[in-house]
Amino acid sequence: MRVLVSNVFGLLFLGAFAGVFYVWSSLEDRSERHKRRFTVPGGGSFSPKVPVGLSAKTFRTLLAVPAARRTQVTAHEASENPAGSGRDHVNGNKSTAQWGSVKLDSPVEEGIFWSAWLEDLLPVGFAEDYARAWRDRARAARVVRLEPGCGRASNQLATFADGSKACVRYGINADQVQGETLTYYLAFLLGLTNVPPLVLSQLSVDSEQWGAVRTRVGGLQWSDQAVVSLTEWVSNLSGVVTPAPLRQESSGLRPELRNEATAELLELMQWSDLIVFDYMSANFDRLVSNLFSLQWDARVMERDTNNLLKTPRGDLVFIDNEAGLVHGFRVLSMWERYHQTVLGSVCVFRKRTAQRVAELHQRRDSRRRLLELYTDSEPLAAKLGFLSDEHAAVLQDRIDSVHKHILRCKESYGQR
């Protein structure tokens, strides 16, 4: 009898221990996923295949871009000042996080457009007046320090005499600085305020702007008179994981949204702009590269998206756009099927963005308008150059493709 009782207690003890161990293991697993911003992966409906002639290597190796993964690591580091301080935002600088799970009305109107009440809540980002004032200051600012902190070693984090900072992009080739610059002005043309302001500068150690860092410039082996870009450095940013509707296990971002909190909807609204923007500029170095990488990394969508960050207020910040337009157009044949897949995953748009796209489609003057905006805003435009006629035609074709896609979405969902 005593032996039987002992066995029963032993079994109870083992059962209790196993239960505690299971709960502890689950909590530990959740904690680890939370720390790494992972979510539970699902099955894939995207089935990316390696384009002909490409082996299973990372896309940066494929394109012979030396250096490690380009991310503004320093942008993640702690700072005493909040991101984009002084920027003009709507609604008394309320962050999207402050809206929590509040949901006011249907998030979609007219079948495929984000509702006006959501538009009213969306942070402005880098407002036009703010961006213009920053560019004016940066052109006259004296650089007093250069240090690593803006991705690859050829780029540098510059500190100006007033303590503000900017990322200096010294391109390995002309495509990179030109692509970064023209993509910035394309965003401006589309009315997008998620790209940090940018100016060009011509390196000269004898100039007032660069004279204080003469030794450092020499050590970096930067060529005298080279044209570089200066982009506002924004502190206190965090990484952004691809949202569930845009994951491989989802059917895409469609008007049938269910149970999303207001903060989530505001982020999805910005993602819809990002996908249109990256398709037009053929920028493969963000969501498209993640889709491509699924063939050997099934969890890539669970990690932070390349070249995309977020402020505490909830604005998405589209950084490092050097792959857009010029270089993106040169290698378009390698990436087009992925661009098409990503664009096809979205059928909800900001009405203002759709209107800008429709206008550029109808007038068919994207080259002229982009060139005028660029040359009117940037004194060094002539030195850096502009799109070739061939690439300008590609841009117009991609604008037309986005417009047609929006019309198809309207045909499918507009009468609902």
BAVO-511114 format. One record per atom (N, C-alpha, C, O): x, y, z. Coordinates in steps of 0.1 Angstrom, whole numbers, plus 5000, padded with zeros to 4 digits. Last residue first. Layout:
XYZ/...
***
This chain:
481454744458/481054674470/480554764481/480154724492/482554854436/481054854437/480554784449/479354774451/485354824437/484754954438/483254954440/482755054445/486654584434/486154614447/485354744448/484654764458/487354544407/487054434415/486354464428/485554384433/487754804397/486754714390/486354594399/485254554399/489754884414/488454944415/487354864408/486254864413/491854714405/491354704419/489954764420/489054714427/492154824380/491754684381/491154664395/490154594397/493055084387/491755064380/491254924381/490054904382/495555014397/494555074406/493155064400/492155044407/496754914374/496554824386/495454884395/494554814400/496955144359/496155034354/495854934366/494654884366/498755284375/497455344373/496555234368/495355224373/501055124373/500455144386/498955194385/498055144391/501555154346/501255024351/500555034365/499654954368/502255424344/501055374337/500655234343/499455214344/504555414359/503455494363/502155444357/501155434364/506055264341/505755204355/504655284361/503855234369/506355424319/505655294318/505255244331/504155184332/507855634331/506455664326/505655534324/504455524328/510255494335/509455554346/508055574342/507155544350/510955434309/510655324318/509855374330/508855314334/511555694300/510455614294/510055494303/508855464304/513755744315/512655824317/511355764311/510255774317/515555554304/515055534318/513855624321/512955584329/515955674279/515455534280/514855514294/513755454295/516955924285/515655914278/515055774280/513855764281/518455904318/518555894303/517155894297/516155864305/517956134345/517656004338/517956014323/517756124317/520856354351/519456314352/519256184345/520156124339/523556514370/522856454358/521456404361/520956404373/525256644387/524956504389/524356434377/524556314375/525456894376/526656824378/526356674380/527156584375/522756984376/523456974363/524756884364/525156814355/522157004403/521556904395/522256874382/522456764377/523057174423/524057084417/523456984407/524156884404/520757304432/521757374425/522757294417/523257334407/517557184433/518957144435/519957214427/519957194414/515057274424/515357264439/516757234442/517157264453/514957284397/514557404405/514957404419/515157504426/515757024390/516657144387/516257264394/517157354397/513556884401/514956854405/515856974402/516557014411/511256984388/511356984403/512756974408/513257044417/512056934361/511857064366/511957074381/512557164386/512156644362/513356724358/513256874363/514156924369/509556584367/510556544377/511856624374/512456664384/508256694345/507956744358/508956704368/509356784377/509356554323/509456694324/509256744338/509956834343/508656284330/510056324328/510256474330/511156524337/505856284331/506656254343/508156304342/508656354351/503856334314/504856424314/505756404326/506356504332/501256224309/502456164304/503656254303/504356264293/498756294318/499556404311/500856344304/501356404295/497856054328/497056124318/497956224311/497856234298/499855984347/499455884336/498755964325/499155944313/499756194365/501056164358/500756064346/501456074335/497156154374/497556284367/498856254359/498856304347/497255914387/496355934375/496756054367/496656054355/499055964407/499355864397/498555884385/499055884374/497556154422/498756194416/499256094405/499756144394/495355984429/495156104421/496456154414/496456184402/496655804446/496055754433/495755864424/495955854412/497355974467/498455914459/497855864445/498555874435/494856044476/495756144471/496856084462/497156144452/493855794485/493155864474/494155974468/494155984455/495955524491/495555664495/494955734483/495555724472/494455194485/495455304483/494955434489/493755454492/494454854482/493854964490/494955074489/496155054491/495554634471/494454684464/493654784473/492454814471/498554454468/497954564474/496754614465/496854634453/499954264454/499454224468/498654334474/498154314485/500954364431/499754284430/499154254444/497954214445/503454454440/502354554436/501054484436/500054544440/504654204444/504454294455/503354394452/502554414460/504754104417/504054024428/503754114440/502654114446/506254284404/504854264400/504054194411/502954224414/508754254416/508054384417/506554364414/505654424421/509253994408/509054024422/508354154424/507454174433/509554034381/508553944385/508253964400/507053944404/511854214380/510454254376/509354164381/508354214385/514454154384/513654174396/512154204393/511354204401/515954134362/516254034372/515154044383/514953944390/515254354347/514854224342/515054114352/514354014352/516454574360/514954544361/514654404357/513754344363/518854694362/518754544365/517254504366/516954404372/518354954355/519454884348/519254734350/519554654341/516455044374/516055024360/517154944352/516754864343/518055054397/516854964396/516454944382/516054824379/519855254390/520355124391/519155024391/519254914384/517755464387/518855444378/519355304379/519255224369/515255384407/515355454394/516555414385/516455324377/516955284437/515755324429/516155394416/517255444415/518955234454/518755134443/517555174434/517355104424/518955434473/519955444462/519755334451/520155354439/517555494495/516855464483/517755464470/517255494459/517655504525/518655434516/517955394503/517755274501/514355494540/515755534539/516555454528/516055354523/511355604549/511955524538/513355574536/513655684530/509755574578/510755654572/511455564561/512055464565/506455594590/507455514584/508455604577/508055704571/505355734621/505655764607/506655654602/507655634609/504955694648/504355604639/504555634624/504055554616/506255824667/504955874664/504155784654/502955794653/508755714668/507855684679/506455734676/505455674682/509355614634/509455704645/508555664656/507655584654/510855334617/509655404621/509955494633/510755454642/512355224585/512355254599/511055324603/510355374595/513855044560/512555094565/512655104580/512855004587/515954884550/515855024546/514455084549/513955174542/514354574552/515554654547/515154794545/514054824539/512354494580/512454514565/513654604562/513954694569/513154254605/512954394601/513254414586/514154344580/511553934601/512654024606/512354164600/511554184591/509753784588/509553804603/510553894609/510453934620/510553744563/509453834565/509253864580/508553964583/512453534566/512953664563/511853774565/512153884569/512053264570/511653354580/512053504578/511953584587/513153114550/511653114551/511153214561/509953244562/515453154528/515253204542/513753224544/513153324542/515453084502/516453014511/516353064526/516953004534/513253214491/513653084486/514653014494/514752884494/513053464502/512253354508/512653214503/512453114510/514353654488/515153574498/514353464504/514953384511/512353784474/513353704467/514053614476/514353494472/511153924495/510353824487/511353724480/511153604480/513254094502/512753994511/511953884504/512153764508/513354254479/514554164482/514154064493/514653944492/510854384481/511154294470/512354194473/512254084470/511154544503/510254434504/510554334493/510454214495/514154654493/513254664505/512454534505/512954424508/515554694469/516254674481/515354704494/515854764503/514554744444/514454604449/514954584463/514854474468/512754994430/513654974442/513554834447/512454804453/511455104409/512054974407/513054954418/514154894416/509855324412/511255344411/512055224409/513355224408/507355204413/507655304403/509155324401/509655334390/507655034435/507354974422/507755084411/508355044401/508055214456/509155124452/508855054439/509855024432/505455344456/506755414454/507855324449/508555354440/503655134462/503555204449/504855274446/505355274434/504755064487/504754964476/504555034462/505254994453/504355304502/505655254500/505755154488/506655154480/501555324503/502355424495/503755374492/504255394481/501055094518/500455104505/501155204496/501355184485/502355174542/502855064534/502255064520/503055034510/500555364551/501955404547/502555294538/503355324529/498455204558/498255304548/499555354542/499755374530/499555044578/499254984565/499055084554/499355064543/499555244598/500855184593/500655124579/501455134570/496855284602/497755394598/499055344592/499655404583/496155034611/495555084598/496455194593/496755204581/497455024636/497754924625/497354974611/498054964601/496055224649/497455234647/497955144636/498755174628/493455114650/493655234642/495155244639/495555284628/493454754646/493354874654/493754994645/494354974634/491554524626/492754604628/492554724636/491554794634/489254384620/489654384634/491054454636/491654444646/489854334586/489054284598/489854314611/490954264612/489254444553/490154444565/489254414577/488054444578/488854414524/488154334534/489054334547/489554224551/490554534505/489654614512/488854544524/488354614533/493854384510/492654404503/491654484511/491854504523/496954284508/496254404515/495054434506/495154504496/497053924507/497454054503/496654164511/495754134519/496653674517/496153704503/496453844499/496153874487/499553534534/498253614533/497853634519/498653614509/501953414536/500753334539/499453404538/498353344539/503753624531/503553514521/502353434524/501853374514/502453944542/503253824544/502853714533/501853724527/500754144542/501754144532/502654034533/503654024525/499154124565/498454114552/499454114540/499054074529/501154154586/500554034583/499954024569/500153924562/503954374577/502654344584/502054214578/502354174567/507454334583/506354334573/505054294579/504954194586/508754544609/508454404603/507354414593/506354494595/511054794613/509654764609/509554624603/510254594594/513054944639/512854864628/511354834625/510554854634/513055284650/513055144653/512755074640/512255134630/514855584660/514055514651/514055364654/515055314660/516355794671/515255734679/514355654670/513055664671/517056054646/517355964658/516155894662/515055924658/517956104613/516856104623/517156004634/517455894631/519756304592/519856184601/518856204612/518756304619/519156404559/518956424573/518956294581/518356204578/521756354536/520356324540/520256344555/521056294563/523656454510/523556474525/522056454528/521156524523/525656314484/524356354490/524356364505/525056284511/528356444464/527756354474/526356404478/526056514476/530456464437/529156514442/528656404452/528556284448/533956544439/532856444438/531556504443/531656574453/536056714445/535056764435/533956664432/533056684424/538256454453/537956594453/537056634442/537156584430/537256144464/537756224453/537356364455/536156394457/538155994494/537056054486/537656144476/538656224479/539655854512/540055854498/538855894489/538655844478/539555884539/538455804532/538755784517/538055704511/541656054543/541755914548/540655824542/540955704540/540556294533/541756234527/541856084531/542156004522/538556334552/538256314538/539356244530/539156154522/540156384575/539256264574/538856234560/538856114556/541456624568/542256494570/541356374569/541756274563/539256804565/540156774554/540856644556/540956564547/537156904580/537356754580/538356714568/538156604563/537057174576/537357124590/537556974590/538156924600/536257204549/537657234553/537957174567/539157134568/533657184540/534457064542/535857084548/536556984551/532557444539/531757334543/532557214547/532257144557/534557614528/534157634542/533357514547/533457474559/536857424508/535657504510/535357514525/535957444533/538957264504/539357404505/538057484508/538157614510/538057014500/538657034513/539057184515/539357224526/535056954485/536257034483/536857064497/536157134505/532356794470/533456784480/534656874475/535056874464/529256934467/530456894460/531656904469/531957004475/526056804476/527256884480/528456844471/528556724469/522556794477/523756754471/524856854476/524656974479/520056694502/520756794493/521956734487/522556634493/516956584515/518256554509/518756674501/517956744494/514656464540/515156564531/516656544527/517456494535/513456124541/514156244548/514656334537/515056294526/510256034531/511656024527/512356144533/511956264531/507556064535/508255964543/509755954541/510455884548/505656204521/506456274531/507256184540/507656224551/504556224488/504956134499/505856214508/506856274503/503856344464/503256394476/503556304488/502856314498/505156274441/503956194445/503256244457/502156194461/507256444442/506256454431/504956384434/503856424430/508656344463/508056474464/506956494454/505956554456/509456104452/508556094464/507856234465/506656244468/511156214433/509956134428/508956124440/507756144438/513156314449/512256404442/511056334436/510056404434/514256074458/513756164467/512756264461/511756294466/515155964434/514055894441/513455994451/512255984454/517256134428/516056144420/514856074426/513756104424/519056054450/518556194448/517256204440/516356264444/519555784446/519055834459/518355974457/517355994463/520555784420/519355714423/518655764436/517455784437/522855934423/521855984414/520555914417/519455984417/524255774441/523955904445/522855964436/521956024441/524355534423/523855534437/523455674442/522355684447/525555594398/524155544399/523555564413/522455594415/528255634402/527355754401/525855714402/525055794406/529555414427/529355454413/528355564413/527555584423/529755434454/530755354447/530755384432/531755374425/528955764466/528555644459/529855574453/530755634449/528655874497/529655874486/529455754478/529955644483/526356024516/526455914507/527555944496/527356034488/526156114548/526756154536/526956024528/527555934532/523556194570/524256094564/524856134550/524156184542/523856454595/523356404582/524156284577/525356274581/522956644624/523656544617/523056514604/521856534601/523656934646/522756844638/523556754629/524756774628/525557104656/525256974663/524356884656/524156764660/526357314641/525257344651/524857214658/523957214666/528257204624/528757294635/527657324645/527957344657/527256854619/527456994615/527857084627/527757034638/528556544613/528056634623/528356774619/529456814616/527856264592/528456394594/527756474605/526556474607/528655944587/527756024595/528456154598/529456164604/529255814554/529755864567/528555944574/527756004567/530055544532/529155654537/529655694550/530255614558/531855344529/532055454520/531155574524/531355684519/530955144546/532055224550/532255344541/532855444546/527355134547/528655084543/529755184546/529455304548/525555294573/525655184564/527055144560/527955134569/526455524588/525355534578/525455414568/525455444556/528555524605/527255524611/526155534601/524955554605/531855664610/530955564605/529555574612/529455634623/532256034607/532455904614/531555794608/530555834601/533256364607/532856254599/533156124606/534256104611/532656704617/533056564621/532456464611/531356484606/531856944608/532956944617/533456804621/534456784628/530657114581/530856984586/532056984595/533157024591/528457384580/529857344581/530057214587/529657194599/525757454558/526257404571/527757354570/528157304560/524457524536/525457624541/526157574554/526957634559/522857304531/523757354520/524757454525/525857454520/521257284554/522357184551/523357234540/524557204541/519457494552/520457494563/521657404559/522757444561/517957414530/518657544529/519757554540/520857594537/516957174539/517857174527/518657304527/519757304524/515257264560/516457174563/517457184551/518657194553/513357404545/514157474555/515457394558/516557444560/512157194531/512857304524/513757384533/514857414529/511157034551/512156984542/512857094535/514157084534/509157214562/510257164570/511457114561/512557144564/507457244540/508157354546/509357314554/510457374554/506556964537/507257044526/508057164532/509257184528/507256734564/506456834557/507256914547/508456934549/507856434569/508756544566/507956644557/507956634545/504856354586/506156314582/507056434580/506956534587/502156374593/502656444581/503956394576/504256384564/500256094605/501256204607/501756254593/501856174583/496756054600/498056014596/499156134598/498856244594/494156134605/494956094617/496456074613/497356064622/493056184581/493156304590/494056264602/494556354609/492955934570/493856034564/494056144574/495156204575/490855834585/492255774587/493255874581/494255894588/488755974574/489055984589/490455934592/491055984601/488655894548/489156034551/489456044566/490356114569/489955554542/488955654545/489455794549/490655804554/491655444513/491655464527/490655574531/490655674524/489855294486/490655404491/490555414507/489455384512/488155104474/489655084474/490455194481/491755184481/485355164479/485855034476/487355014478/487654904483/484755414490/484755394476/485455274471/485955264460/486855354519/485655414512/485855404497/486955384492/487855184549/487955194534/486655264529/485555234533/487455154575/488755204571/488855234556/489755294552/484455254591/485055164581/486355234576/486455354574/485355404623/484355374612/485055284602/486255234605/487055394646/485955484645/484955444635/483755454637/488755234670/488355214657/487055294655/486055264661/491455194692/490255274689/489955254674/490855264666/493655074702/492654984695/491455064691/490455004687/495855344699/495655214704/494655134696/494855114683/496455604695/495055564691/494755424696/493655384696/499055634701/498155684710/496655644707/495855654716/500455544678/500355454690/499255504700/498655414707/500555754662/499655654659/499455554670/498355494672/500756064682/501355944675/500255844672/499155844678/499956394676/499556274682/500256154675/500256164662/500556664669/501656574671/501256444678/502056374684/497956784665/498756814677/499856714680/500056674691/497156704639/496456654651/497356674663/497456574672/500156674619/498756704621/498356654635/499056574642/503456814623/502556704622/501156744625/500956844632/506456944614/505056984615/504156864613/504156804602/509356894635/508556864623/507156904625/506556894636/510656934658/510457054650/509657024638/509257124631/512356624656/511856734665/511756854656/512656884648/512856364646/512256474637/511756584645/510656644642/512556184676/512756184661/512056304655/510956334658/513856354705/512856274698/513056284683/513656384678/517056354719/516056424712/515156334705/515556234700/518956174730/518256264739/517056334733/516156374739/518955844718/519255984716/518456064726/517356024730/520155514710/519355604719/519855744716/521055774713/520155384677/520755404690/519955514697/519355594691/519155354652/518455284662/518955314676/518355284686/520855494636/519455554638/518755484648/517755534654/523055344634/523055454644/521655514646/521455574656/522455184613/522455124626/522355234636/521755224647/520955194586/521455304595/521355264609/520455294617/522154934566/521154984575/521755104583/522955094586/523054724542/523054864545/521854894554/520754894550/525154444548/523754494547/523754644551/524254684562/528554514536/527554444543/526154504542/526054614535/530154544504/529854584518/528654504523/527854444516/529554574469/530354534481/529854604493/529254704493/527454444447/527554564456/528354534468/527854464477/526854254428/528154304430/528254434437/529054514434/524354154427/524554274420/525954334422/526154454418/524753924442/524353914428/524654034420/525054034409/525054034467/526253974461/525953954446/526853974438/522554134471/523554224471/524854164464/525554234457/520953894472/520853984461/521954084460/522254134449/522853604481/522053724485/522053814473/522953814465/522253314461/523153404469/522353524472/521253544466/521653084442/521053114455/522053194464/522653134473/522153244409/522353134419/521753174432/521453294434/520753324378/521053364392/521153244401/520353154400/519953224354/521253284355/521653324369/522753374371/516553314358/517553244350/518853304352/519053434350/515653364393/515653404379/516753324371/517753294377/514453124415/515553204411/515553234397/515353144388/511053194426/512053104420/513253194416/513053314413/508553214451/509653274443/510653174438/511053084446/505653184457/506653074454/507753124446/507853084434/503353274481/504353324471/505353204469/505653144478/502253134500/501553124488/502453184477/502253154465/503452944528/503753044518/502853024505/502752914500/502452924563/502752864550/502852974539/502453084541/503953134588/502853044582/503352994569/504453014565/505653194620/505553194605/504353104601/503953014608/504853414646/504853274642/504753264627/503753324621/507153684646/505853624648/505853484643/506853444636/509753874662/509353764654/507853734656/507353764667/511354064676/510254104668/509754004658/509454034647/513053964694/513553974680/512554024671/512754024659/511553964717/512754044717/513254064702/513854164699/509453794709/509153934712/510454014711/510454124705/510853554708/510253604696/509953754697/510153834688/511453524735/512553544725/512053594712/512653684706/508953514747/509853624750/510953644740/511253754736/508053274736/507353394733/508253514735/508353614728/509853094748/509853104733/509153234729/509653304720/509253134775/510553164770/510653184755/511253274750/506653034775/506853174778/508253224773/508453334768/507152774769/506252854760/506553004762/506653084753/508652694790/509252684777/508452774767/509052844759/506752724811/508052804811/508652804797/509152914793/504852524803/504552674804/505752754803/505752854796/506552294806/505852334793/505552484793/505752554783/507252294832/508252304822/507652354809/508252434802/504752264844/505552384847/506552404836/506752514831/504152004835/503352114832/504052254833/503952334825/506251854846/506151864831/505251984827/505552054818/505551884873/506851934868/506751954853/507252054848/503151744874/503151894877/504451954872/504452064867/503951484867/503051564859/503051704861/503051784852/505651434888/506251434875/505251514865/505751594857/503851434909/504951524909/505551544895/505851654891/502151224902/501651354903/502751464903/502551564896/504051014904/503451044891/502851184891/502951254881/504551014931/505651034922/505051074908/505651164902/502050954942/502651094945/503751124935/503951234930/501950694933/500950784928/501450924930/501351014921/504150574946/504150584931/503150684926/503450764916/503250594972/504450664968/504550674953/504950784948/501050424972/500850574975/502050654970/501950754964/502350184967/501350234957/501150384959/501150464949/503950154990/504550164977/503650224966/504050304958/501950125009/502850245009/503550264996/503750374992/500849885000/500050005000/500950135000/500650224993/
***
